[in-house]
Amino acid sequence: MQETIHTLVVGGGQAGIAASAHLRKRGIPHLVLERERIAERWRTWRWDSLVTNGPAWHDRFPEAEFEGLDPDAFAPKEAVADYFERFATDRALPVRTGVEVTRLERHGDGFRATTSAGMIEAQSVVVATGPFQKPVIPTVIGDPAIIQLHSSAYRNPGALPGGAVLVVGAGSSGAQIAEELVRAGRKVFLSVGPHDRPPRRYRGRDFVWWLGKLGKWEMKAPTPGTEHVTIAVSGAYGGHTMDFRRLAAMGVTLLGRAGGYGDGILRCADDLRINVETGDRNYLSVLDEADAFARAQGLDLPEEPEARALGPLPDCVTQPVLALDLRQAGIAAVIWATGFQLDFGWIDMKIFRADGRPRHQDGVSEVPGLYFLGLPWLSCRGSAFIWGAWKDAERLAGVIAARR
């Protein structure tokens, strides 16, 4: 099979669906290819109980609400996948599932894509495969008796072998998984690295509302050294601030960053206290900025001084474990909540930096007609979120229309 289309969109997740919607509005002939199902990562690369980290009124496209869900609720993962499927179906977007793009190269003034169903030629290509491409699993622990898996492969506490669990990484995924495990009665160790820790709600408003009012979603670039700092926040159990003191009180043993491993001993960096206290400073800074904004704007929002009461640091922070004997601790499984790498090996063009990221300006690459969508910090802090992908897709559709 050989086809020709003006614009090819690779990826049928939130970014690809957003791109298709805006290309349709511009009257640009296009085709979306998805190698599995629409929003497949939401269905099979998330644990069973996962919900969004933002409320339903926020984590959506502006043109469609979640059906049957309270706007302040946090959508379950299946509801998110259904949302994108329904959005594409209702608008009859040209999405073709079960087709994988294995190679993309220049061809004349345009591009040629080799797919599992044949060749497709296009004048423009939007790469909308998202940031969750290749799970990062460090090869630190070499004990075959211990089950090791990435957070994308974790499903629920009952799917793990009996015994204690070590979770490495304390962003939203790692912290939420650790809480689910300890609630299920498991002994849990949680390795905590640098992180931001915003309040779930403050003065009656969700933190996503505050970040919008404070202009933080529109930030153009992270400060040096903070590009990969994770955010610890949770929509689980009705949504709450991710407080590591609370996790410790529930029975989670907090550790510093995981280091070297040998003879059954995992070395942990002596940085736990500074990581927790730095997260606290981030938390308090959001409260400070919110209070200043409320005063300046004369907002009638109830003050919340109790939100600043952090409490004492737990013993596992003030007297940290620096060498953890995994077998003595009874650890039977390790969950690596260590993020993902980009994987653009199928794009046969020299447009990538040493870290694998494409060279681009707000999603417009160095190659005329080639665009990227849905990546973190593509144009601003919000680019990797559902509504952020929508805004970037609208802008890129305009660029493609102008070029056409």
Residue pairs with C-beta under 8 A, 6 or more apart in sequence:
1 117
1 118
1 119
2 118
2 119
2 120
2 121
3 31
3 118
3 119
3 120
3 121
4 120
4 121
4 122
5 29
5 30
5 31
5 120
5 121
5 122
6 28
6 29
6 30
6 122
6 123
6 124
6 404
7 23
7 28
7 29
7 30
7 31
7 122
7 123
7 124
7 125
7 126
7 400
8 30
8 31
8 33
8 111
8 113
8 120
8 122
8 124
8 125
8 126
9 16
9 19
9 20
9 23
9 30
9 31
9 32
9 33
9 125
9 126
9 128
10 16
10 33
10 101
10 104
10 113
10 125
10 126
10 127
10 128
10 129
11 32
11 33
11 34
11 127
11 128
11 129
11 130
11 374
12 32
12 33
12 34
12 37
12 38
12 39
12 40
12 88
12 95
12 97
13 34
13 38
13 39
13 40
13 41
13 42
13 84
13 128
13 129
13 130
13 374
14 39
14 84
14 130
14 374
14 386
14 389
15 128
15 129
15 130
15 373
15 374
15 389
15 392
15 393
16 32
16 34
16 95
16 126
16 128
16 373
16 374
17 32
17 38
17 39
17 84
17 87
17 88
17 93
17 95
18 61
18 128
18 373
18 389
18 390
18 392
18 393
18 394
19 30
19 32
19 126
19 128
19 373
19 393
19 396
19 397
20 30
20 32
20 88
20 93
20 94
20 95
21 61
21 63
21 87
21 91
21 93
21 390
21 393
22 393
22 394
22 396
22 397
23 30
23 397
23 400
24 30
24 91
24 93
25 397
26 397
26 398
26 400
26 401
28 397
28 400
28 401
28 404
30 94
31 94
31 96
31 120
32 93
32 94
32 95
32 96
33 96
33 99
33 100
33 101
33 113
33 115
33 120
34 40
34 95
34 96
34 97
34 98
34 99
35 97
35 98
35 99
35 100
35 101
35 116
36 44
36 97
36 98
37 43
37 81
37 85
37 97
38 81
38 84
38 85
38 88
38 95
38 97
39 80
39 81
39 83
39 84
39 85
40 81
41 130
41 132
42 77
42 78
42 80
42 81
42 84
43 77
43 78
43 81
45 132
45 152
46 77
46 152
47 151
47 154
47 155
47 156
47 177
47 180
48 155
48 156
49 76
49 156
49 180
49 236
50 76
50 77
50 176
50 236
51 74
51 75
51 76
51 77
51 235
51 236
52 59
52 74
52 75
52 80
52 235
53 59
53 74
53 172
53 233
53 234
53 235
54 74
54 206
54 208
54 235
54 385
55 71
55 72
55 73
55 74
55 206
55 208
55 235
55 239
56 65
56 66
56 69
56 70
56 71
56 72
56 73
56 74
56 75
57 65
57 71
57 72
58 206
58 208
58 209
58 387
59 75
59 80
59 208
59 385
59 386
59 387
60 66
60 83
60 386
60 387
61 87
61 386
61 387
61 390
62 387
62 390
64 83
64 86
64 87
64 90
65 71
66 75
66 79
66 83
67 83
67 86
69 75
69 79
72 206
74 235
74 236
74 238
74 239
75 83
87 93
88 95
98 116
99 115
99 116
99 117
100 115
100 116
101 113
101 114
101 115
101 346
102 114
102 115
102 116
102 346
103 113
103 114
103 346
103 348
104 111
104 112
104 113
104 114
104 125
104 127
104 346
104 347
104 348
104 349
105 111
105 112
105 114
105 348
105 349
106 112
106 349
106 367
107 121
109 123
109 369
110 121
110 122
110 123
110 124
110 369
111 121
111 122
111 123
111 124
111 125
111 369
111 370
112 119
112 120
112 121
112 122
113 119
113 120
113 121
113 122
113 125
123 369
123 404
124 369
124 370
124 371
124 400
124 403
124 404
125 369
125 370
125 371
126 371
126 372
126 373
126 396
126 400
127 344
127 347
127 358
127 370
127 371
127 372
127 373
128 372
128 373
128 374
128 389
129 344
129 374
130 374
130 375
130 384
131 340
131 342
131 374
131 375
131 376
131 384
132 152
132 340
133 340
133 341
133 342
133 343
134 340
134 341
134 342
134 343
135 150
135 151
135 152
135 153
135 336
135 340
135 341
136 150
136 336
136 338
136 339
136 340
136 341
137 148
137 149
137 150
137 336
137 338
138 168
138 258
138 336
138 338
140 258
140 259
140 260
140 261
140 266
141 148
141 261
141 266
141 326
141 334
142 261
143 264
143 326
143 327
146 326
146 331
146 332
146 333
146 334
147 160
147 161
147 332
147 333
147 334
148 333
148 334
148 336
149 333
149 334
149 335
149 336
150 335
150 336
150 337
150 338
151 169
151 173
151 174
151 177
151 335
151 336
151 337
151 338
152 340
154 160
154 177
154 335
156 180
157 180
157 181
157 184
157 186
158 184
160 181
160 186
160 332
160 333
161 332
161 333
162 332
163 187
163 330
163 331
163 332
163 333
164 186
164 187
164 188
164 189
164 329
164 330
164 331
164 332
165 181
165 186
165 187
165 188
165 189
165 331
165 332
165 333
165 334
165 335
166 188
166 189
166 190
166 191
166 266
166 324
166 326
166 329
166 331
166 333
166 334
166 335
167 174
167 177
167 178
167 181
167 188
167 189
167 190
167 191
167 334
167 335
167 337
168 174
168 191
168 258
168 334
168 335
168 336
168 337
168 338
169 191
169 193
169 230
169 336
169 337
169 338
169 339
170 178
170 190
170 191
170 192
170 193
170 195
170 230
170 232
170 244
170 337
171 195
171 230
171 231
171 232
171 337
171 339
172 230
172 231
172 232
172 233
172 234
172 242
173 337
174 190
174 191
174 335
174 337
175 190
175 232
175 234
175 242
175 244
175 247
176 234
176 236
176 242
177 335
177 337
178 188
178 190
178 247
178 252
179 234
179 236
179 247
179 250
179 252
180 236
181 188
182 188
182 247
182 250
182 251
182 252
183 250
187 251
187 253
187 329
187 330
188 251
188 252
188 253
189 252
189 253
189 254
189 255
189 324
189 329
189 331
190 244
190 247
190 252
190 253
190 254
190 255
191 255
191 256
191 257
191 258
191 268
192 244
192 254
192 255
192 256
192 257
192 272
192 275
192 276
193 230
193 257
193 271
193 275
194 229
194 230
194 275
194 278
194 279
195 229
195 230
195 231
195 232
195 275
195 278
195 279
195 282
196 229
196 230
196 231
196 232
196 279
196 282
197 231
197 232
197 233
197 241
197 242
197 243
197 244
197 279
197 280
197 282
197 283
198 207
198 210
198 211
198 231
198 233
198 241
198 282
198 283
198 286
199 207
199 241
199 283
199 286
199 287
199 307
200 206
200 207
200 233
200 234
200 239
200 240
200 241
200 242
201 207
201 239
201 241
202 210
202 286
202 287
202 290
202 304
202 307
203 290
203 294
203 301
203 302
203 303
203 304
204 301
204 302
205 301
206 239
207 233
207 286
210 286
210 289
210 290
210 293
211 217
213 290
213 293
214 286
214 289
214 290
214 293
216 381
217 380
217 381
217 382
217 385
217 388
218 380
218 381
218 382
219 380
219 381
220 379
220 380
221 377
222 229
222 377
222 381
227 377
228 339
230 339
232 242
232 244
232 279
233 241
233 242
234 240
234 241
234 242
241 283
244 254
244 276
244 279
244 317
245 310
245 311
245 312
245 313
245 314
247 254
248 254
248 314
248 316
248 317
249 314
253 316
253 321
254 272
254 276
254 314
254 316
254 317
254 320
255 268
255 272
255 316
255 320
255 321
255 324
256 268
256 269
256 270
256 271
256 272
256 275
256 320
256 322
257 268
257 269
257 271
257 275
258 266
258 267
258 268
258 269
259 266
259 267
259 268
259 269
260 266
260 267
261 267
264 325
264 326
264 327
265 323
265 324
265 325
265 326
266 323
266 324
266 326
267 322
267 323
268 320
268 321
268 322
268 323
268 324
269 322
270 320
270 322
272 316
272 317
272 320
273 313
273 317
273 318
273 320
276 313
276 317
277 313
280 310
284 308
287 307
287 308
291 303
293 299
294 301
324 331
341 356
342 356
342 357
342 375
343 356
344 352
344 356
344 358
349 367
349 370
351 358
351 359
351 360
351 365
351 366
351 367
351 370
352 358
352 359
353 359
357 375
358 365
358 372
358 375
359 365
359 366
360 366
360 371
360 372
360 378
362 378
362 379
362 392
362 395
363 371
363 372
363 373
363 375
363 378
363 379
363 392
363 395
363 396
364 371
364 396
364 399
365 371
365 372
368 403
369 403
371 396
371 399
371 400
372 378
373 389
373 392
373 393
373 396
374 383
374 384
374 389
374 392
375 383
375 384
376 383
376 384
377 383
377 384
378 384
378 392
379 391
379 392
379 395
380 388
381 388
382 388
382 391
383 389
383 392
